[in-house]
Amino acid sequence: MKEVKIGLLGFGTVGTGVYELLRKNINLIEEKVGLRPVIKKILVKNLNKKRNVIIDPHLFTNDINEILQDPEISIICELIGGIEPAKDYILKAFEKGKEVVTANKAVLALCGKEIWENCTKRKRFLGFEASVGGGIPVIKTLKEALIGNEINSIIGIVNGTTNYILTRMLENNLNFKEALKEAQAKGYAEADPSLDIKGIDSAHKISILASLAFGIYIPASEVYTEGIEEIELMDLRFAKDLGYIVKLLAFAKKRKDKIEIRVHPTLISENHVLTSIRLNYNAFYITGDFIGDVLIYGLGAGKEPTASAVVSDIIDAIEYFYFGKRPFIRYPLTKNNHLIKLRPIEEVEFKYYFRFSAIDKPGVLSKISGILGKYNISIASVIQIGRQKRKGSVPIVMLTHETKEKNVNKALQEINKLDVVTSPTKKFRILD
């Protein structure tokens, strides 16, 4: 049986998962594909590092040229992450006539235009299923299963760390720091969790999905992004009492020739299907013009699910290189992408949840509502939580009807300057 030689760049969590999957299921894969994918070389920083995997040490190298210059290696798996040297290795692999599989969302979200253009110019294959959603086949769903649909929207819980934190906060009455510490102890959050909790990881992922769905490259720098680090348990409880659950959602929506793309905490109705996605699970809610609504969910990270996605792309690369199967999506993705514009979030209309912290005395509510009315913000309901026997501040929760983001920002800026308001207003958008 003919062997397909693979060069693995990186041997961390995902790299070891790919090695273990190929070793365990090689006969199954060979039976299905008719070829035998074999790892010939693995690029690592430290050749002498002790590893928890039984492996021939001769497979390791710290010289990228041993892989790039090897004519037997036809597929490169880039699993080192980050921007450089990952981007340089990917471009050099194309130059050497090799197919590329990557799990690197950051390099695609920030440098994807250059990579996709280079890939197309050199007629090479680029597989990136593992870059979004771990083992959940959301990339293939968009590229293949839904290729005949015009995609109207993607709404996703795309980061397992933040979903775990918000779930534990609400269900176990933990504050943010306590829930984050627990997530780190279980290995769901990094020692430096900034990329997750600030929404940056989610922005990278929705950038890739939106680019596929709408046929225009949208770098992560264009994604409006808010994280969860300022969320308080109080607001999760108030939202629950009002029939809502708070999730960090990623949105990509197309309306005529305008695209909305954003990441932010959002109140969603307890009856919405996405509220059932708990802990470290991910979910993608996709709407197409012919398929209607589609939900796919599962574990969005981890060694085994991500390795499964990488190996899936390896098989696609084999089909491309050896059997001449053409990729479904080429760059540029659509001929009319120059006509598509991004809608700034200031122009988008939402329903809102506000929590004001105000001194408990007569006239406060009228001052706040007066400013809201000045900016055409219509109040749907108001709840004042408790009263103080002594002078102090109390929370006032408001829900609004739909209004533009720019009006809300102007109103809250003015409200926060009132002498009766004791701390900045908490604001959440509501998924209607």
Rosetta blueprint (number, residue, H / E / L):
1 M L
2 K L
3 E E
4 V E
5 K E
6 I E
7 G E
8 L E
9 L E
10 G L
11 F L
12 G L
13 T H
14 V H
15 G H
16 T H
17 G H
18 V H
19 Y H
20 E H
21 L H
22 L H
23 R H
24 K H
25 N H
26 I H
27 N H
28 L H
29 I H
30 E H
31 E H
32 K H
33 V H
34 G L
35 L L
36 R E
37 P E
38 V E
39 I E
40 K E
41 K E
42 I E
43 L E
44 V L
45 K L
46 N L
47 L L
48 N L
49 K L
50 K L
51 R L
52 N L
53 V L
54 I L
55 I L
56 D L
57 P H
58 H H
59 L H
60 F E
61 T E
62 N L
63 D L
64 I L
65 N H
66 E H
67 I H
68 L H
69 Q L
70 D L
71 P L
72 E L
73 I E
74 S E
75 I E
76 I E
77 C E
78 E E
79 L L
80 I L
81 G L
82 G L
83 I L
84 E L
85 P L
86 A H
87 K H
88 D H
89 Y H
90 I H
91 L H
92 K H
93 A H
94 F H
95 E H
96 K L
97 G L
98 K L
99 E E
100 V E
101 V E
102 T E
103 A L
104 N L
105 K H
106 A H
107 V H
108 L H
109 A H
110 L H
111 C H
112 G H
113 K H
114 E H
115 I H
116 W H
117 E H
118 N H
119 C H
120 T H
121 K H
122 R L
123 K L
124 R L
125 F L
126 L E
127 G E
128 F L
129 E H
130 A H
131 S H
132 V L
133 G L
134 G L
135 G L
136 I L
137 P L
138 V H
139 I H
140 K H
141 T H
142 L H
143 K H
144 E H
145 A H
146 L L
147 I L
148 G L
149 N L
150 E L
151 I E
152 N E
153 S E
154 I E
155 I E
156 G E
157 I E
158 V L
159 N L
160 G H
161 T H
162 T H
163 N H
164 Y H
165 I H
166 L H
167 T H
168 R H
169 M H
170 L H
171 E H
172 N H
173 N L
174 L L
175 N L
176 F H
177 K H
178 E H
179 A H
180 L H
181 K H
182 E H
183 A H
184 Q H
185 A H
186 K L
187 G L
188 Y L
189 A L
190 E L
191 A L
192 D L
193 P L
194 S H
195 L H
196 D H
197 I H
198 K L
199 G L
200 I H
201 D H
202 S H
203 A H
204 H H
205 K H
206 I H
207 S H
208 I H
209 L H
210 A H
211 S H
212 L H
213 A H
214 F H
215 G L
216 I L
217 Y L
218 I L
219 P L
220 A H
221 S H
222 E H
223 V L
224 Y E
225 T E
226 E L
227 G L
228 I L
229 E L
230 E L
231 I L
232 E L
233 L H
234 M H
235 D H
236 L H
237 R H
238 F H
239 A H
240 K H
241 D H
242 L L
243 G L
244 Y E
245 I E
246 V E
247 K E
248 L E
249 L E
250 A E
251 F E
252 A E
253 K E
254 K E
255 R E
256 K L
257 D L
258 K E
259 I E
260 E E
261 I E
262 R E
263 V E
264 H E
265 P E
266 T E
267 L E
268 I E
269 S E
270 E L
271 N L
272 H L
273 V H
274 L H
275 T H
276 S H
277 I L
278 R L
279 L L
280 N L
281 Y E
282 N E
283 A E
284 F E
285 Y E
286 I E
287 T E
288 G E
289 D L
290 F L
291 I L
292 G E
293 D E
294 V E
295 L E
296 I E
297 Y E
298 G E
299 L E
300 G L
301 A L
302 G L
303 K H
304 E H
305 P H
306 T H
307 A H
308 S H
309 A H
310 V H
311 V H
312 S H
313 D H
314 I H
315 I H
316 D H
317 A H
318 I H
319 E H
320 Y H
321 F H
322 Y H
323 F H
324 G L
325 K L
326 R L
327 P L
328 F L
329 I L
330 R L
331 Y L
332 P L
333 L L
334 T L
335 K L
336 N L
337 N H
338 H H
339 L H
340 I L
341 K E
342 L E
343 R L
344 P L
345 I H
346 E H
347 E H
348 V L
349 E E
350 F E
351 K E
352 Y E
353 Y E
354 F E
355 R E
356 F E
357 S E
358 A E
359 I E
360 D L
361 K L
362 P L
363 G L
364 V H
365 L H
366 S H
367 K H
368 I H
369 S H
370 G H
371 I H
372 L H
373 G H
374 K H
375 Y L
376 N L
377 I L
378 S L
379 I E
380 A E
381 S E
382 V E
383 I E
384 Q E
385 I L
386 G L
387 R L
388 Q L
389 K L
390 R L
391 K L
392 G L
393 S E
394 V E
395 P E
396 I E
397 V E
398 M E
399 L E
400 T E
401 H L
402 E L
403 T E
404 K E
405 E H
406 K H
407 N H
408 V H
409 N H
410 K H
411 A H
412 L H
413 Q H
414 E H
415 I H
416 N L
417 K L
418 L L
419 D L
420 V L
421 V E
422 T E
423 S E
424 P E
425 T E
426 K E
427 K E
428 F E
429 R E
430 I E
431 L E
432 D L
